[in-house]
Amino acid sequence: MRRVVRSRTYVAQLKTFIAQGTETFGVAVAERTLARVDYTIEEHLARYPKKPIDDQLGLYVYRVSRTPFVLIYDFDDDELRVHFIVHGRADRKSIDPFSADW
């Protein structure tokens, strides 16, 4: 299975979303959402990473089920690299695929 590497940008975005979720929906909902995101990355995408590629970003995208979030990533035989997490309704056209801080 691939090793998972998360960008500092992804980590910061996720922390912001979880803080907002905790404030709006409570700790239990935020924790369930975080668990779904982590499970999706570690148990699904690390094993089966090939999903639709966003032609404008040149990166793969995957909507995390039962959450409002989309993961933006790339991969090779050894690593799954998670660049960003965004809200599903976010305009991905404004994302610079090279702006992730590693």
C-alpha positions in Angstrom: 0.0 0.0 0.0 1.1 3.5 -0.7 2.6 5.8 2.0 0.4 8.9 2.5 1.9 12.3 2.6 -0.3 15.3 3.5 0.8 18.8 2.6 1.0 21.5 5.3 -1.6 23.3 3.2 -4.0 20.4 3.5 -3.4 20.1 7.2 -4.2 23.8 7.7 -7.3 23.7 5.6 -8.6 20.6 7.4 -8.0 22.2 10.8 -10.0 25.2 9.7 -12.9 23.1 8.4 -12.9 21.0 11.6 -12.9 24.1 13.8 -15.8 25.6 11.8 -17.6 22.2 11.9 -17.1 22.0 15.7 -18.5 25.5 16.2 -21.5 24.9 13.9 -22.4 21.3 14.4 -20.6 20.2 17.6 -17.7 18.0 18.5 -19.3 14.7 17.6 -20.2 15.7 14.1 -16.7 17.2 13.5 -15.0 14.1 14.8 -17.1 11.8 12.6 -16.3 14.0 9.6 -12.6 13.9 10.4 -12.7 10.1 10.8 -14.4 9.8 7.3 -11.8 12.0 5.7 -8.9 10.0 7.3 -10.5 6.7 6.5 -11.0 7.7 2.8 -7.4 8.7 2.5 -5.8 5.9 4.4 -8.0 3.0 3.5 -9.4 3.8 0.1 -7.3 6.3 -1.8 -4.0 4.9 -0.7 -5.1 1.5 -2.1 -7.3 2.6 -5.1 -6.1 6.1 -6.0 -7.1 6.5 -9.6 -10.1 8.7 -9.7 -11.1 11.5 -12.1 -8.4 14.0 -12.9 -9.3 17.7 -12.9 -8.0 18.8 -16.3 -7.5 22.4 -15.1 -5.5 21.4 -12.0 -3.8 18.3 -13.4 -4.5 16.6 -10.1 -7.0 13.9 -9.1 -10.1 14.8 -7.2 -12.3 12.7 -4.9 -15.5 13.7 -3.1 -15.5 12.2 0.5 -18.9 10.6 0.9 -21.2 11.9 3.6 -19.1 15.1 3.9 -19.1 18.3 2.0 -15.4 17.9 1.1 -13.3 17.1 -1.9 -9.7 15.9 -1.7 -7.2 17.0 -4.3 -4.2 14.7 -4.7 -1.7 13.0 -6.9 0.1 9.6 -6.6 2.7 7.2 -7.9 3.5 3.6 -7.0 5.0 4.6 -3.6 3.1 7.6 -2.4 -0.3 9.3 -2.3 0.2 13.0 -1.9 -2.8 15.0 -0.6 -2.4 18.6 -1.7 -5.7 20.2 -0.7 -9.1 19.7 0.9 -11.8 22.0 -0.3 -15.6 22.4 0.1 -17.4 20.6 -2.7 -19.0 23.8 -3.9 -15.7 25.7 -3.9 -14.5 27.1 -7.2 -11.5 25.0 -8.0 -10.5 27.2 -10.9 -8.8 29.6 -8.4 -6.5 26.9 -7.0 -2.9 27.0 -8.0 -1.9 23.4 -8.1 1.7 24.3 -7.3 0.8 26.4 -4.2 0.6 23.5 -1.7 3.2 23.9 1.0 5.0 20.7 1.8 
